[in-house]
């Protein structure tokens, strides 16, 4: 299968390069710079990513391009562009002022294959502290900005290109065109990687990997584990056993509802109630990472107990997707770890199961497209993402049964409200949800889902219980009760997100219902932070 390799130097947005290529139906793989893969006939080109490091640092990440540069098409992005300059006869200097944000790119070589069809002047996104002062040997400038002369260049006589800006981010208005020129024209990719082709490949790989062994899958009711379950079921059938763990941190009625939803899907599902064990272990624990790790450890231990009851079980399947991986681990310290994820941290040594993660290379919207290709009903495919640690990280501070009860009721009111607020596919109403960034909302929602309600139009929503109490007046009496925050975002893959401009009448109605019906809450706030700088979840 033809592919483009993305060499990751540690940028937090490296995965966006992969996402843009996938949108072009081009298969790609992301590899750490220090684990350069063996090149084979399927490799059509190589992209060098950005990095938080400077190429001038003594310990800057390096990669050996001997026998590669000049032979394979290469595109250097930001750090990648500087790396090519620094190591092939050019020079990189520290900038007097770091350049972050929008800039206008002026094309100086309209004949360049990389810039074919790109406007003479267009917006790009810069994010660098160094400047390419002189180009590598044999190179010439193909585009500049007002402050950066060598904003893009190519090397004569070989298919090597470099850009100082980030074509993968939304703010580069014609970035997708530039990546398409590289992948489809310069590299010659056919652009035929589709959900259907992924399914065929994944099923073959699963069968080859597990053979006749039995596999246990953790179901959560979410999109990722559901798609993983159906995919595994197609590959190995009766050798798959699915376990849905009640960790005591689920939404209102979720344990019962999820088990009911799987009854007609042909999956062998076992319900495991370990709620008391989870709540006991979390008692008095307030630190977010510690809570995540406790939940992850008990999650794995619960599976271990059930695995021992299933003869010949050798594998633990998980619905891990790529954003889980990229946010959970850096590349030898070059990428900052944002959070741990219990699907990613590995298994304890004493556990007798190996891990299989059939969706590990997919972004969320790709998982949904694969799910539809598998014939999974839309009510499951269109569910919002829900964090693995569940409500445990939506209660800031320690977790108690009383707090869970308050949060469940408030969350149920919010989610039901989103599902009941009709948009009837009204494009102008949907666009208004993104406020000034209205042009983003149509690409932010999965285009295969028609937005009939607020729930359909947004990416993820939930309620957070804050460790804050405030004074209120209810029934002519003074109250001193809890505060909850509503969170709703628009995104494509969970790596970046914008807050949703929910209608005022909706916010007023939800706030009123929560305060009137949820005992213990007298104040409701709405979170208007985007990611970055914030994250979608508060912990």
ChimeraX attribute file (.defattr): number of C-alpha atoms within 10 A of each C-alpha:
attribute: neighborCount
match mode: 1-to-1
recipient: residues
	/A:1	12
	/A:2	18
	/A:3	23
	/A:4	23
	/A:5	21
	/A:6	25
	/A:7	24
	/A:8	27
	/A:9	28
	/A:10	24
	/A:11	21
	/A:12	21
	/A:13	20
	/A:14	25
	/A:15	22
	/A:16	20
	/A:17	22
	/A:18	24
	/A:19	22
	/A:20	20
	/A:21	23
	/A:22	18
	/A:23	15
	/A:24	21
	/A:25	17
	/A:26	22
	/A:27	23
	/A:28	25
	/A:29	15
	/A:30	19
	/A:31	15
	/A:32	17
	/A:33	20
	/A:34	15
	/A:35	10
	/A:36	16
	/A:37	13
	/A:38	6
	/A:39	10
	/A:40	9
	/A:41	8
	/A:42	10
	/A:43	19
	/A:44	22
	/A:45	25
	/A:46	24
	/A:47	28
	/A:48	24
	/A:49	27
	/A:50	28
	/A:51	24
	/A:52	17
	/A:53	19
	/A:54	20
	/A:55	24
	/A:56	15
	/A:57	8
	/A:58	7
	/A:59	9
	/A:60	14
	/A:61	21
	/A:62	13
	/A:63	14
	/A:64	10
	/A:65	13
	/A:66	8
	/A:67	8
	/A:68	13
	/A:69	15
	/A:70	15
	/A:71	13
	/A:72	18
	/A:73	22
	/A:74	29
	/A:75	25
	/A:76	28
	/A:77	26
	/A:78	27
	/A:79	31
	/A:80	26
	/A:81	31
	/A:82	30
	/A:83	28
	/A:84	27
	/A:85	24
	/A:86	20
	/A:87	15
	/A:88	14
	/A:89	13
	/A:90	18
	/A:91	19
	/A:92	21
	/A:93	16
	/A:94	15
	/A:95	13
	/A:96	9
	/A:97	10
	/A:98	12
	/A:99	17
	/A:100	12
	/A:101	12
	/A:102	14
	/A:103	20
	/A:104	17
	/A:105	23
	/A:106	22
	/A:107	21
	/A:108	16
	/A:109	18
	/A:110	16
	/A:111	11
	/A:112	17
	/A:113	16
	/A:114	28
	/A:115	24
	/A:116	16
	/A:117	14
	/A:118	18
	/A:119	14
	/A:120	14
	/A:121	14
	/A:122	16
	/A:123	17
	/A:124	25
	/A:125	23
	/A:126	24
	/A:127	18
	/A:128	24
	/A:129	17
	/A:130	22
	/A:131	24
	/A:132	25
	/A:133	18
	/A:134	17
	/A:135	24
	/A:136	22
	/A:137	13
	/A:138	13
	/A:139	21
	/A:140	17
	/A:141	19
	/A:142	23
	/A:143	24
	/A:144	22
	/A:145	19
	/A:146	10
	/A:147	11
	/A:148	18
	/A:149	19
	/A:150	21
	/A:151	25
	/A:152	30
	/A:153	27
	/A:154	26
	/A:155	17
	/A:156	13
	/A:157	9
	/A:158	15
	/A:159	20
	/A:160	26
	/A:161	27
	/A:162	29
	/A:163	26
	/A:164	29
	/A:165	29
	/A:166	25
	/A:167	24
	/A:168	25
	/A:169	20
	/A:170	16
	/A:171	16
	/A:172	22
	/A:173	16
	/A:174	19
	/A:175	24
	/A:176	20
	/A:177	17
	/A:178	19
	/A:179	22
	/A:180	22
	/A:181	20
	/A:182	27
	/A:183	27
	/A:184	17
	/A:185	14
	/A:186	20
	/A:187	20
	/A:188	14
	/A:189	22
	/A:190	15
	/A:191	18
	/A:192	13
	/A:193	19
	/A:194	18
	/A:195	19
	/A:196	15
	/A:197	12
	/A:198	16
	/A:199	19
	/A:200	12
	/A:201	12
	/A:202	17
	/A:203	18
	/A:204	12
	/A:205	14
	/A:206	18
	/A:207	15
	/A:208	11
	/A:209	11
	/A:210	17
	/A:211	12
	/A:212	13
	/A:213	15
	/A:214	20
	/A:215	27
	/A:216	28
	/A:217	26
	/A:218	24
	/A:219	27
	/A:220	24
	/A:221	21
	/A:222	19
	/A:223	26
	/A:224	28
	/A:225	24
	/A:226	24
	/A:227	27
	/A:228	25
	/A:229	27
	/A:230	19
	/A:231	22
	/A:232	25
	/A:233	21
	/A:234	16
	/A:235	22
	/A:236	18
	/A:237	16
	/A:238	14
	/A:239	18
	/A:240	25
	/A:241	25
	/A:242	21
	/A:243	21
	/A:244	19
	/A:245	20
	/A:246	19
	/A:247	23
	/A:248	19
	/A:249	26
	/A:250	20
	/A:251	17
	/A:252	16
	/A:253	10
	/A:254	14
	/A:255	21
	/A:256	11
	/A:257	11
	/A:258	17
	/A:259	17
	/A:260	10
	/A:261	12
	/A:262	16
	/A:263	11
	/A:264	7
	/A:265	14
	/A:266	11
	/A:267	18
	/A:268	18
	/A:269	20
	/A:270	15
	/A:271	15
	/A:272	15
	/A:273	15
	/A:274	15
	/A:275	14
	/A:276	11
	/A:277	13
	/A:278	20
	/A:279	18
	/A:280	11
	/A:281	14
	/A:282	18
	/A:283	13
	/A:284	12
	/A:285	15
	/A:286	16
	/A:287	13
	/A:288	20
	/A:289	15
	/A:290	13
	/A:291	22
	/A:292	21
	/A:293	16
	/A:294	17
	/A:295	24
	/A:296	22
	/A:297	17
	/A:298	17
	/A:299	21
	/A:300	18
	/A:301	15
	/A:302	18
	/A:303	20
	/A:304	19
	/A:305	11
	/A:306	15
	/A:307	23
	/A:308	14
	/A:309	9
	/A:310	13
	/A:311	9
	/A:312	13
	/A:313	21
	/A:314	19
	/A:315	20
	/A:316	24
	/A:317	26
	/A:318	23
	/A:319	26
	/A:320	24
	/A:321	22
	/A:322	19
	/A:323	17
	/A:324	21
	/A:325	18
	/A:326	24
	/A:327	18
	/A:328	18
	/A:329	18
	/A:330	18
	/A:331	18
	/A:332	13
	/A:333	9
	/A:334	17
	/A:335	21
	/A:336	17
	/A:337	14
	/A:338	13
	/A:339	16
	/A:340	20
	/A:341	22
	/A:342	23
	/A:343	22
	/A:344	22
	/A:345	14
	/A:346	13
	/A:347	19
	/A:348	12
	/A:349	7
	/A:350	7
	/A:351	14
	/A:352	14
	/A:353	20
	/A:354	14
	/A:355	17
	/A:356	19
	/A:357	19
	/A:358	24
	/A:359	24
	/A:360	19
	/A:361	18
	/A:362	21
	/A:363	24
	/A:364	20
	/A:365	22
	/A:366	22
	/A:367	24
	/A:368	25
	/A:369	18
	/A:370	24
	/A:371	26
	/A:372	19
	/A:373	13
	/A:374	16
	/A:375	12
	/A:376	17
	/A:377	11
	/A:378	13
	/A:379	9
	/A:380	20
	/A:381	23
	/A:382	20
	/A:383	17
	/A:384	16
	/A:385	15
	/A:386	19
	/A:387	15
	/A:388	21
	/A:389	20
	/A:390	17
	/A:391	25
	/A:392	27
	/A:393	24
	/A:394	24
	/A:395	24
	/A:396	19
	/A:397	18
	/A:398	17
	/A:399	23
	/A:400	17
	/A:401	12
	/A:402	9
	/A:403	17
	/A:404	21
	/A:405	16
	/A:406	18
	/A:407	26
	/A:408	22
	/A:409	17
	/A:410	29
	/A:411	24
	/A:412	17
	/A:413	19
	/A:414	25
	/A:415	17
	/A:416	12
	/A:417	19
	/A:418	21
	/A:419	13
	/A:420	13
	/A:421	15
	/A:422	15
	/A:423	18
	/A:424	13
	/A:425	16
	/A:426	13
	/A:427	12
	/A:428	10
	/A:429	14
	/A:430	24
	/A:431	18
	/A:432	17
	/A:433	22
	/A:434	22
	/A:435	16
	/A:436	10
	/A:437	11
	/A:438	15
	/A:439	12
	/A:440	17
	/A:441	23
	/A:442	15
	/A:443	12
	/A:444	21
	/A:445	21
	/A:446	23
	/A:447	11
	/A:448	11
	/A:449	14
	/A:450	14
	/A:451	20
	/A:452	17
	/A:453	19
	/A:454	26
	/A:455	24
	/A:456	23
	/A:457	27
	/A:458	27
	/A:459	25
	/A:460	23
	/A:461	22
	/A:462	23
	/A:463	27
	/A:464	26
	/A:465	26
	/A:466	17
	/A:467	12
	/A:468	12
	/A:469	16
	/A:470	12
	/A:471	12
	/A:472	15
	/A:473	10
	/A:474	11
	/A:475	6
	/A:476	7
	/A:477	7
	/A:478	10
	/A:479	16
	/A:480	15
	/A:481	15
	/A:482	21
	/A:483	19
	/A:484	27
	/A:485	19
	/A:486	20
	/A:487	21
	/A:488	24
	/A:489	27
	/A:490	28
	/A:491	23
	/A:492	20
	/A:493	21
	/A:494	19
	/A:495	20
	/A:496	20
	/A:497	23
	/A:498	25
	/A:499	24
	/A:500	27
	/A:501	18
	/A:502	18
	/A:503	13
	/A:504	9
	/A:505	9
	/A:506	15
	/A:507	18
	/A:508	11
	/A:509	13
	/A:510	21
	/A:511	22
	/A:512	14
	/A:513	15
	/A:514	23
	/A:515	18
	/A:516	13
	/A:517	12
	/A:518	16
	/A:519	14
	/A:520	19
	/A:521	23
	/A:522	23
	/A:523	20
	/A:524	21
	/A:525	14
	/A:526	17
	/A:527	15
	/A:528	14
	/A:529	17
	/A:530	16
	/A:531	17
	/A:532	11
	/A:533	9
	/A:534	13
	/A:535	15
	/A:536	26
	/A:537	16
	/A:538	15
	/A:539	17
